[in-house]
Amino acid sequence: MSSNRKPQALSGVILQKGIPIGGLAIPSENSDEFIRVFCLEYQALGLDAKLVASSPSPLEMLGRCTKAPDRQTQANPYNLDS
């Protein structure tokens, strides 16, 4: 007996200028194409937003996915001295 269950969606994070601004479910089928189209559409609108998988994925392993910046090197937007 076969199962009709759909593959579970991947967790994604939307980054704007390297800062996480929200989450989005990424379809498990064709996830790399979904991420690529998402990024291209936002670039076409003139927005600096990227969608990245929030857990290791085949896309990240191939190095085709932007990773979130290291918190130690990221400027704190709430620090008025920086």
N, CA, C and O atoms as a Tinker XYZ file with bonds, in Angstrom:
   328  protein
     1  N      0.841000   -1.170000    0.000000    73     2
     2  CA     0.000000    0.000000    0.000000    64     1     3
     3  C      0.892000    1.240000    0.000000    63     2     4     5
     4  O      1.793000    1.365000    0.830000    81     3
     5  N      0.640000    2.142000   -0.921000    73     3     6
     6  CA     1.481000    3.329000   -1.021000    64     5     7
     7  C      0.866000    4.484000   -0.241000    63     6     8     9
     8  O     -0.343000    4.531000   -0.018000    81     7
     9  N      1.706000    5.393000    0.157000    73     7    10
    10  CA     1.274000    6.552000    0.926000    64     9    11
    11  C      1.111000    7.743000   -0.009000    63    10    12    13
    12  O      1.917000    7.937000   -0.919000    81    11
    13  N      0.078000    8.533000    0.211000    73    11    14
    14  CA    -0.158000    9.735000   -0.588000    64    13    15
    15  C      0.314000   10.987000    0.135000    63    14    16    17
    16  O     -0.066000   12.097000   -0.236000    81    15
    17  N      1.131000   10.820000    1.156000    73    15    18
    18  CA     1.621000   11.971000    1.919000    64    17    19
    19  C      2.585000   12.789000    1.080000    63    18    20    21
    20  O      3.445000   12.245000    0.387000    81    19
    21  N      2.429000   14.103000    1.152000    73    19    22
    22  CA     3.335000   15.001000    0.447000    64    21    23
    23  C      4.605000   15.170000    1.272000    63    22    24    25
    24  O      4.565000   15.107000    2.501000    81    23
    25  N      5.736000   15.384000    0.595000    73    23    26
    26  CA     6.966000   15.663000    1.348000    64    25    27
    27  C      6.796000   16.945000    2.166000    63    26    28    29
    28  O      6.126000   17.886000    1.740000    81    27
    29  N      7.409000   16.962000    3.332000    73    27    30
    30  CA     7.300000   18.112000    4.222000    64    29    31
    31  C      8.071000   19.302000    3.657000    63    30    32    33
    32  O      9.161000   19.142000    3.107000    81    31
    33  N      7.496000   20.497000    3.797000    73    31    34
    34  CA     8.146000   21.717000    3.332000    64    33    35
    35  C      9.393000   22.002000    4.168000    63    34    36    37
    36  O      9.481000   21.603000    5.329000    81    35
    37  N     10.351000   22.696000    3.562000    73    35    38
    38  CA    11.569000   23.108000    4.252000    64    37    39
    39  C     11.333000   24.456000    4.918000    63    38    40    41
    40  O     10.511000   25.246000    4.452000    81    39
    41  N     12.039000   24.720000    5.990000    73    39    42
    42  CA    11.963000   26.024000    6.647000    64    41    43
    43  C     12.906000   26.978000    5.945000    63    42    44    45
    44  O     14.032000   26.618000    5.604000    81    43
    45  N     12.440000   28.194000    5.731000    73    43    46
    46  CA    13.274000   29.207000    5.101000    64    45    47
    47  C     13.241000   30.498000    5.890000    63    46    48    49
    48  O     12.320000   30.740000    6.670000    81    47
    49  N     14.250000   31.323000    5.682000    73    47    50
    50  CA    14.353000   32.623000    6.333000    64    49    51
    51  C     14.536000   33.669000    5.247000    63    50    52    53
    52  O     15.346000   33.496000    4.337000    81    51
    53  N     13.775000   34.763000    5.348000    73    51    54
    54  CA    13.932000   35.879000    4.423000    64    53    55
    55  C     14.896000   36.863000    5.068000    63    54    56    57
    56  O     14.701000   37.290000    6.206000    81    55
    57  N     15.943000   37.218000    4.319000    73    55    58
    58  CA    16.940000   38.177000    4.793000    64    57    59
    59  C     16.823000   39.456000    3.982000    63    58    60    61
    60  O     16.669000   39.409000    2.762000    81    59
    61  N     16.894000   40.593000    4.653000    73    59    62
    62  CA    16.971000   41.871000    3.961000    64    61    63
    63  C     18.244000   42.549000    4.437000    63    62    64    65
    64  O     18.391000   42.867000    5.617000    81    63
    65  N     19.158000   42.764000    3.507000    73    63    66
    66  CA    20.483000   43.309000    3.808000    64    65    67
    67  C     21.177000   42.476000    4.878000    63    66    68    69
    68  O     21.878000   43.015000    5.735000    81    67
    69  N     20.980000   41.158000    4.827000    73    67    70
    70  CA    21.631000   40.238000    5.743000    64    69    71
    71  C     20.955000   40.067000    7.088000    63    70    72    73
    72  O     21.432000   39.298000    7.923000    81    71
    73  N     19.848000   40.771000    7.318000    73    71    74
    74  CA    19.146000   40.698000    8.595000    64    73    75
    75  C     17.878000   39.860000    8.419000    63    74    76    77
    76  O     17.090000   40.132000    7.513000    81    75
    77  N     17.664000   38.848000    9.263000    73    75    78
    78  CA    16.436000   38.046000    9.154000    64    77    79
    79  C     15.201000   38.902000    9.419000    63    78    80    81
    80  O     15.120000   39.580000   10.443000    81    79
    81  N     14.233000   38.871000    8.489000    73    79    82
    82  CA    13.016000   39.673000    8.659000    64    81    83
    83  C     11.748000   38.831000    8.677000    63    82    84    85
    84  O     10.671000   39.356000    8.957000    81    83
    85  N     11.850000   37.544000    8.389000    73    83    86
    86  CA    10.656000   36.703000    8.401000    64    85    87
    87  C     10.964000   35.284000    7.985000    63    86    88    89
    88  O     12.078000   34.962000    7.573000    81    87
    89  N      9.965000   34.452000    8.100000    73    87    90
    90  CA    10.101000   33.055000    7.714000    64    89    91
    91  C      9.153000   32.716000    6.585000    63    90    92    93
    92  O      8.165000   33.413000    6.356000    81    91
    93  N      9.463000   31.641000    5.883000    73    91    94
    94  CA     8.634000   31.200000    4.770000    64    93    95
    95  C      8.859000   29.715000    4.563000    63    94    96    97
    96  O      9.993000   29.240000    4.624000    81    95
    97  N      7.791000   28.987000    4.319000    73    95    98
    98  CA     7.917000   27.563000    3.999000    64    97    99
    99  C      8.349000   27.428000    2.542000    63    98   100   101
   100  O      7.781000   28.067000    1.656000    81    99
   101  N      9.347000   26.601000    2.306000    73    99   102
   102  CA     9.869000   26.362000    0.962000    64   101   103
   103  C      9.383000   24.983000    0.524000    63   102   104   105
   104  O      9.599000   24.004000    1.238000    81   103
   105  N      8.728000   24.887000   -0.641000    73   103   106
   106  CA     8.274000   23.571000   -1.092000    64   105   107
   107  C      9.446000   22.608000   -1.211000    63   106   108   109
   108  O     10.511000   22.981000   -1.703000    81   107
   109  N      9.256000   21.382000   -0.768000    73   107   110
   110  CA    10.356000   20.415000   -0.810000    64   109   111
   111  C     10.683000   19.984000   -2.236000    63   110   112   113
   112  O     11.824000   19.620000   -2.524000    81   111
   113  N      9.706000   20.020000   -3.123000    73   111   114
   114  CA     9.962000   19.697000   -4.526000    64   113   115
   115  C     10.457000   20.958000   -5.226000    63   114   116   117
   116  O      9.830000   22.011000   -5.115000    81   115
   117  N     11.559000   20.865000   -5.934000    73   115   118
   118  CA    12.150000   21.985000   -6.672000    64   117   119
   119  C     12.490000   23.161000   -5.756000    63   118   120   121
   120  O     12.293000   24.315000   -6.137000    81   119
   121  N     12.997000   22.883000   -4.562000    73   119   122
   122  CA    13.286000   23.945000   -3.600000    64   121   123
   123  C     14.348000   24.913000   -4.103000    63   122   124   125
   124  O     14.237000   26.117000   -3.871000    81   123
   125  N     15.377000   24.414000   -4.789000    73   123   126
   126  CA    16.411000   25.324000   -5.283000    64   125   127
   127  C     15.860000   26.263000   -6.343000    63   126   128   129
   128  O     16.265000   27.424000   -6.398000    81   127
   129  N     14.955000   25.798000   -7.178000    73   127   130
   130  CA    14.329000   26.653000   -8.194000    64   129   131
   131  C     13.411000   27.676000   -7.531000    63   130   132   133
   132  O     13.378000   28.831000   -7.955000    81   131
   133  N     12.669000   27.281000   -6.507000    73   131   134
   134  CA    11.795000   28.197000   -5.776000    64   133   135
   135  C     12.617000   29.332000   -5.163000    63   134   136   137
   136  O     12.236000   30.498000   -5.263000    81   135
   137  N     13.743000   28.994000   -4.531000    73   135   138
   138  CA    14.611000   30.003000   -3.916000    64   137   139
   139  C     15.188000   30.927000   -4.978000    63   138   140   141
   140  O     15.224000   32.143000   -4.788000    81   139
   141  N     15.640000   30.364000   -6.094000    73   139   142
   142  CA    16.226000   31.170000   -7.170000    64   141   143
   143  C     15.208000   32.171000   -7.718000    63   142   144   145
   144  O     15.528000   33.347000   -7.889000    81   143
   145  N     13.992000   31.716000   -7.994000    73   143   146
   146  CA    12.952000   32.592000   -8.535000    64   145   147
   147  C     12.558000   33.656000   -7.511000    63   146   148   149
   148  O     12.368000   34.816000   -7.876000    81   147
   149  N     12.434000   33.284000   -6.246000    73   147   150
   150  CA    12.111000   34.246000   -5.191000    64   149   151
   151  C     13.131000   35.387000   -5.188000    63   150   152   153
   152  O     12.763000   36.561000   -5.193000    81   151
   153  N     14.415000   35.025000   -5.179000    73   151   154
   154  CA    15.476000   36.040000   -5.130000    64   153   155
   155  C     15.456000   36.922000   -6.377000    63   154   156   157
   156  O     15.601000   38.139000   -6.273000    81   155
   157  N     15.278000   36.323000   -7.552000    73   155   158
   158  CA    15.250000   37.094000   -8.800000    64   157   159
   159  C     14.064000   38.054000   -8.847000    63   158   160   161
   160  O     14.207000   39.183000   -9.316000    81   159
   161  N     12.907000   37.626000   -8.374000    73   159   162
   162  CA    11.732000   38.494000   -8.390000    64   161   163
   163  C     11.905000   39.688000   -7.462000    63   162   164   165
   164  O     11.510000   40.800000   -7.812000    81   163
   165  N     12.482000   39.479000   -6.298000    73   163   166
   166  CA    12.719000   40.599000   -5.393000    64   165   167
   167  C     13.784000   41.542000   -5.950000    63   166   168   169
   168  O     13.667000   42.756000   -5.787000    81   167
   169  N     14.820000   41.012000   -6.605000    73   167   170
   170  CA    15.829000   41.859000   -7.240000    64   169   171
   171  C     15.198000   42.698000   -8.337000    63   170   172   173
   172  O     15.538000   43.871000   -8.488000    81   171
   173  N     14.280000   42.115000   -9.110000    73   171   174
   174  CA    13.606000   42.840000  -10.187000    64   173   175
   175  C     12.787000   44.010000   -9.645000    63   174   176   177
   176  O     12.597000   45.008000  -10.338000    81   175
   177  N     12.305000   43.889000   -8.413000    73   175   178
   178  CA    11.554000   44.969000   -7.772000    64   177   179
   179  C     12.475000   46.001000   -7.130000    63   178   180   181
   180  O     12.004000   47.013000   -6.610000    81   179
   181  N     13.773000   45.755000   -7.161000    73   179   182
   182  CA    14.734000   46.667000   -6.558000    64   181   183
   183  C     14.912000   46.465000   -5.063000    63   182   184   185
   184  O     15.450000   47.336000   -4.379000    81   183
   185  N     14.468000   45.329000   -4.551000    73   183   186
   186  CA    14.586000   45.050000   -3.119000    64   185   187
   187  C     15.772000   44.140000   -2.849000    63   186   188   189
   188  O     16.059000   43.231000   -3.628000    81   187
   189  N     16.453000   44.386000   -1.750000    73   187   190
   190  CA    17.581000   43.546000   -1.352000    64   189   191
   191  C     17.077000   42.503000   -0.365000    63   190   192   193
   192  O     17.304000   42.615000    0.839000    81   191
   193  N     16.392000   41.488000   -0.883000    73   191   194
   194  CA    15.862000   40.417000   -0.035000    64   193   195
   195  C     16.293000   39.081000   -0.609000    63   194   196   197
   196  O     16.311000   38.889000   -1.825000    81   195
   197  N     16.636000   38.166000    0.272000    73   195   198
   198  CA    17.043000   36.824000   -0.138000    64   197   199
   199  C     16.293000   35.813000    0.716000    63   198   200   201
   200  O     15.989000   36.062000    1.882000    81   199
   201  N     16.006000   34.682000    0.119000    73   199   202
   202  CA    15.396000   33.572000    0.835000    64   201   203
   203  C     16.444000   32.490000    0.958000    63   202   204   205
   204  O     17.042000   32.083000   -0.039000    81   203
   205  N     16.672000   32.024000    2.166000    73   203   206
   206  CA    17.655000   30.964000    2.390000    64   205   207
   207  C     17.017000   29.855000    3.204000    63   206   208   209
   208  O     16.131000   30.095000    4.023000    81   207
   209  N     17.479000   28.643000    2.968000    73   207   210
   210  CA    17.029000   27.514000    3.777000    64   209   211
   211  C     17.642000   27.671000    5.162000    63   210   212   213
   212  O     18.829000   27.968000    5.290000    81   211
   213  N     16.832000   27.472000    6.198000    73   211   214
   214  CA    17.348000   27.689000    7.551000    64   213   215
   215  C     17.987000   26.448000    8.150000    63   214   216   217
   216  O     18.515000   26.499000    9.261000    81   215
   217  N     17.946000   25.346000    7.437000    73   215   218
   218  CA    18.638000   24.135000    7.871000    64   217   219
   219  C     19.471000   23.637000    6.698000    63   218   220   221
   220  O     19.161000   23.964000    5.553000    81   219
   221  N     20.502000   22.870000    6.942000    73   219   222
   222  CA    21.323000   22.404000    5.821000    64   221   223
   223  C     20.471000   21.705000    4.767000    63   222   224   225
   224  O     19.635000   20.858000    5.082000    81   223
   225  N     20.697000   22.071000    3.537000    73   223   226
   226  CA    19.967000   21.487000    2.424000    64   225   227
   227  C     20.956000   21.160000    1.312000    63   226   228   229
   228  O     22.091000   21.637000    1.341000    81   227
   229  N     20.549000   20.360000    0.336000    73   227   230
   230  CA    21.437000   20.094000   -0.799000    64   229   231
   231  C     21.876000   21.381000   -1.489000    63   230   232   233
   232  O     22.990000   21.457000   -2.009000    81   231
   233  N     21.011000   22.392000   -1.497000    73   231   234
   234  CA    21.346000   23.668000   -2.115000    64   233   235
   235  C     22.531000   24.322000   -1.412000    63   234   236   237
   236  O     23.453000   24.800000   -2.072000    81   235
   237  N     22.516000   24.348000   -0.076000    73   235   238
   238  CA    23.625000   24.927000    0.678000    64   237   239
   239  C     24.897000   24.116000    0.496000    63   238   240   241
   240  O     25.988000   24.677000    0.397000    81   239
   241  N     24.756000   22.798000    0.453000    73   239   242
   242  CA    25.931000   21.952000    0.292000    64   241   243
   243  C     26.636000   22.216000   -1.032000    63   242   244   245
   244  O     27.854000   22.065000   -1.130000    81   243
   245  N     25.889000   22.603000   -2.031000    73   243   246
   246  CA    26.479000   22.915000   -3.332000    64   245   247
   247  C     27.027000   24.339000   -3.376000    63   246   248   249
   248  O     27.671000   24.723000   -4.353000    81   247
   249  N     26.779000   25.121000   -2.335000    73   247   250
   250  CA    27.308000   26.474000   -2.275000    64   249   251
   251  C     26.539000   27.465000   -3.119000    63   250   252   253
   252  O     27.065000   28.526000   -3.455000    81   251
   253  N     25.298000   27.144000   -3.473000    73   251   254
   254  CA    24.516000   28.046000   -4.308000    64   253   255
   255  C     23.521000   28.854000   -3.495000    63   254   256   257
   256  O     22.648000   29.507000   -4.066000    81   255
   257  N     23.635000   28.824000   -2.192000    73   255   258
   258  CA    22.673000   29.500000   -1.336000    64   257   259
   259  C     23.418000   30.438000   -0.395000    63   258   260   261
   260  O     24.400000   30.041000    0.232000    81   259
   261  N     22.959000   31.668000   -0.296000    73   259   262
   262  CA    23.565000   32.623000    0.616000    64   261   263
   263  C     23.234000   32.225000    2.045000    63   262   264   265
   264  O     22.088000   31.902000    2.358000    81   263
   265  N     24.222000   32.250000    2.896000    73   263   266
   266  CA    23.992000   31.920000    4.304000    64   265   267
   267  C     23.841000   33.207000    5.104000    63   266   268   269
   268  O     24.355000   34.256000    4.716000    81   267
   269  N     23.140000   33.117000    6.207000    73   267   270
   270  CA    22.973000   34.261000    7.092000    64   269   271
   271  C     24.338000   34.687000    7.626000    63   270   272   273
   272  O     25.182000   33.834000    7.904000    81   271
   273  N     24.568000   35.992000    7.774000    73   271   274
   274  CA    25.860000   36.463000    8.280000    64   273   275
   275  C     26.101000   36.024000    9.714000    63   274   276   277
   276  O     25.164000   35.800000   10.479000    81   275
   277  N     27.362000   35.908000   10.057000    73   275   278
   278  CA    27.755000   35.558000   11.415000    64   277   279
   279  C     27.356000   36.702000   12.341000    63   278   280   281
   280  O     27.651000   37.861000   12.050000    81   279
   281  N     26.693000   36.396000   13.447000    73   279   282
   282  CA    26.230000   37.431000   14.375000    64   281   283
   283  C     27.376000   38.282000   14.917000    63   282   284   285
   284  O     27.167000   39.453000   15.231000    81   283
   285  N     28.576000   37.725000   15.036000    73   283   286
   286  CA    29.700000   38.480000   15.582000    64   285   287
   287  C     30.176000   39.548000   14.612000    63   286   288   289
   288  O     30.721000   40.564000   15.045000    81   287
   289  N     29.987000   39.348000   13.305000    73   287   290
   290  CA    30.459000   40.326000   12.332000    64   289   291
   291  C     29.349000   41.251000   11.866000    63   290   292   293
   292  O     29.627000   42.233000   11.177000    81   291
   293  N     28.102000   40.971000   12.218000    73   291   294
   294  CA    26.972000   41.776000   11.787000    64   293   295
   295  C     26.808000   42.972000   12.712000    63   294   296   297
   296  O     26.839000   42.825000   13.934000    81   295
   297  N     26.633000   44.161000   12.132000    73   295   298
   298  CA    26.429000   45.365000   12.928000    64   297   299
   299  C     25.086000   45.290000   13.641000    63   298   300   301
   300  O     24.108000   44.787000   13.088000    81   299
   301  N     25.044000   45.785000   14.850000    73   299   302
   302  CA    23.812000   45.804000   15.626000    64   301   303
   303  C     23.003000   47.034000   15.226000    63   302   304   305
   304  O     23.461000   48.154000   15.452000    81   303
   305  N     21.800000   46.863000   14.631000    73   303   306
   306  CA    21.019000   48.019000   14.197000    64   305   307
   307  C     20.502000   48.859000   15.357000    63   306   308   309
   308  O     20.078000   49.994000   15.142000    81   307
   309  N     20.524000   48.337000   16.578000    73   307   310
   310  CA    20.039000   49.071000   17.737000    64   309   311
   311  C     21.146000   49.814000   18.473000    63   310   312   313
   312  O     20.874000   50.552000   19.420000    81   311
   313  N     22.390000   49.625000   18.045000    73   311   314
   314  CA    23.519000   50.298000   18.673000    64   313   315
   315  C     23.748000   51.619000   17.946000    63   314   316   317
   316  O     24.186000   51.619000   16.796000    81   315
   317  N     23.461000   52.733000   18.591000    73   315   318
   318  CA    23.585000   54.043000   17.953000    64   317   319
   319  C     25.034000   54.469000   17.768000    63   318   320   321
   320  O     25.305000   55.404000   17.013000    81   319
   321  N     25.970000   53.806000   18.440000    73   319   322
   322  CA    27.382000   54.160000   18.332000    64   321   323
   323  C     28.042000   53.569000   17.100000    63   322   324   325
   324  O     29.129000   54.006000   16.722000    81   323
   325  N     27.418000   52.589000   16.462000    73   323   326
   326  CA    28.074000   51.942000   15.318000    64   325   327
   327  C     27.692000   52.595000   14.016000    63   326   328
   328  O     28.155000   52.175000   12.956000    81   327
